Amino acid sequence: MGIKVNVHKTHRTHTDGLEMIEVDGSSVGDCLGRLVSRFPGLDKALFDDKGKLLHYIEIYLNQQSAYPGELAKPVKDGDESRVRLIKPALVVSTKDRTDVFIE
């Protein structure tokens, strides 16, 4: 089955600048595995050492969050997946106040 994976701009350095990549697979995890096979640099950009998605990576399937269980979600021909990067907040606390900075 072929699905389109929309790659976040920060990860396009690993995909030769490609924004949309078509891959085959029966689940989100299968498709991402095939994507990593084509573009090995994505492995460390998306997954930890145990093969789990990094905590700041979010996967959407047909414009809906695939959380929880993103990697196990089944896909069908023509589906579209989006890999998003959640920007972590930097929290700075002092005695009198807390500031949150989003980069």
Secondary structure, 3 states (H helix, E strand, C coil): CEEEEECCHHHHHHCCCCCEEEEECCEHHHHHHHHHHHCCCHHHHHECCCCCECCCEEEEECCEECCCCHHHCECCCCCEEEEEECCCEEEEECCCCEEEEEC
